[in-house]
Amino acid sequence: MTAREAHLVELVDDAGQPLGEATVSAAHRPPGRLHRAFSVLLVAPDGRVLLQRRAAVKTRFPLRWANSCCGHPLPGEALAEAANRRLGEELGAAPVALTEVGVYVYYAEDPATGRVEFEYDHVLRADVPADVTVRPDPDEVAELRWVDPARLMSEIDADPRAHAPWLGGVVSRLLRSAGTGTGTGTGAAKPVGASAHDEA
C-alpha cells in the first residue's frame, strides 16, 4: 500500500454528513464507501479549463483525462486547505481562491484496477491568469491541456472511456454555475475557506 492509500478520508451519508473515517484504500475497495472528495477546475480568463491526464501509476482510472486536480480532505480538514495542498502536490501550483459550484455524488467501477469511486464530490472552481505557472508531478500527471468546457462535454460523449467517469458531472456543474449548461448543482456558488462540512 502506498503512503497515500493509507491516508484517512471522511465517510459521509448521502446528505454529506460525517459518519466516520476509513483509509483511502478501504474506501475504494468494492463495494466502496461513500466519502468526501473534491474536484478542482482551474479556469483561464477565456473560459477554458485545465485538464490533466492521470499518471499510469494511479490506482484508479489511470491514463484517463480528468479535471485539473482531485483529492480527499482529511477528516475535519477545510476544503480550501485540502484542495490547495493537492494543487501544490499534483501541479506545483500556488494557492488559489476557490468557489464551490456544486456537489456531485457518483459511483464508478474501474475495470482496469478493480477499485471503485463512491464519492460526495465538492466541485471547486479557481479563476487563474492565462500565464498561471504549473509544474506537474510526473507521478501524478501524464500530461496537461486546456480545453473549452462545452467542447469537452462533446468529447466525453464521443469517447467516454478516454475520460474519468466523474469528469462529465464535474464540468456540468461548472457550466450550470456559469449559466451555460444543463447540469444539476446543489445551490449557488460560494467561496470556499471555512469548514470541510460546509455544504453547497
N, C-alpha and C positions, 0 to 999 in steps of 0.2 A: 504494500500500500504506500503511495506517495504521501508526503507530508500534507499536501493539500487535501487529499482524500480523508485524512484523519481530523481535519478541522470540523468544528461544530456548526450546524445550521439550526435555525429555529423552526420547529414544526408548528403548523397553524391549522385552524379549521377553515371551512370554505368561505368564511367571512374575514379571514386574515387575523383572527385572534390567536394568541400564542397558546400552544398545548404542551410544549416541552422542547426537547432538543435531541439531536442524533448526529452522528458523524456524516460527512458528505457521502462516504462510501455506503453506509447503511441506508441513507435516504434515497439513493439512486439504484439500489438493488430491487429487482422485481418483488412485489408488485409496485414498489415506490411508496414514499410517504410524503404527503403534501407539506411543502416547506417554503419559507420566504426566500425570494430571489429578487434580482433587479436586472434590467436590460437598459443599457445606456445607448443613446443615439447622439453622436456629435453631428451638429447641423451647421453647414457653412452659410455665409451670407446669401448665396444664390439658392439656398434651399436643399442642396444636395446633402446626402448623409454618408458618413464614413462606414464602410463595411470591412470586416475582417474575415479572411478565410481561416478557419480554425486549424491549428497545427495538427500534424499527423499523430502526435503523441497524446492528443486529448482522449480521455476515456469515454466521452460521449460526443457523438456526431463529429468525428474528426474530418478535416478537409472539406467541410461544408461552409458556405458563406453564411455569416451571421451579422448581427448588429455590431456597433463599434466595440462594445465591451459588455460582458455578463459576469455575474457573480452572486454570492450569498453574503448578506450581513451576518456577522456573528450574533448569537442570541443577545438581544437588547442593544445592539450597535445601531447608531444612526445611519439611515440610508445614505446621506451625503458623504459621511465619513467612509463607509464601506465602498461606495461607488468610486470615490476619488482614489482610494487605496488601490482598487483593481485597475483603474485607468493608468495609474503610475506603474503598476506591475506588468500589465499586458502591453501598454502602448508607450510607456515612458512619458506620459502627458502630465502637464502641470495641473494642479487642482482647478476645477471649473465650477461655476454656479449651475445648479441643476433644478429643473422644473419637472414635477411629476405630471404626466399627461394621461394616465390611466393605469388600470391593473388588468392583467391578463392571466387567467388561470388555465393551465393546459396540461395535458398528459401526452407523452410521446415515448415510444419504444425505439431504441437504436438497434437495428438488425445487425449491425457490424460488431457491436461490443456486448450486446445483451443487457446493457444498462437502460434505465428509464429516467425520464424527466417528469416530475409531477410537482408543478411549481405555482406558487402565488406570486406572480411576477410584477413588480412595480416598474412601469415603463418611464424612464427618465430621459429628458431632453437637455442638451447643453448647446447653446449657441456659441460658436467659436469663430475666430477670424479665418479668413481664407488661407493665411500663411501659418496656421497653427502647426507647432512642432510636435511630431510624434516619432518615437524610436521604438518600434515594436520588438518585443522579446521573441526570438525565433522558436522558443519552446512553447510559446502561446499562440503565435500568429504566423501563418504561412505567407500571406500577402494581404495587401490593403487596396481598396479602390473607393472612389467617390461616385455616387450614383443618385439620379433623381428618384425620389421615393415612389412617384406614380409609375415610372418606368420599371422600378424594381418589382412592384406588385405584379406587373405583366410578366416579368422574368420568372418570378416564383410560380405563377400559374402555368407557364410553359414548361418549366423544369423543376418541380418541387424537390426532387432528390438531390439537386445541387445545393440546396439551401437548408439551413437548420429549420426544424419544424415549427419553431416558435417565431421565426422572423416575420412571417406574414401578419400574425396577430400583433406583434410589436409595432410594425410600420403602420398598420391600420389605425392604431391609437394615436400615433403621431399625426397622421393625415386628418383624423377626425378633430383633433385638438386645434389644427390649423384651419378647419372648416373646408377641407378639400377632399374628404374621404367619407367612407360609409362604415368604418369600423366602430365597434362599441366600446366606449370608455366607461369610467365609473364616476364621472364628475368633472368639474372644472380643473384646468391645470393650476398647479400651485407650487410655489417654491419649496425646495426640499432642504432641510437643515436641522430639524429637531430630532424626532424620535423615529426609530425604525417601525414603531407601532402606529404612526400617523397614517391614516388611510386617505385615498383619493375621494 
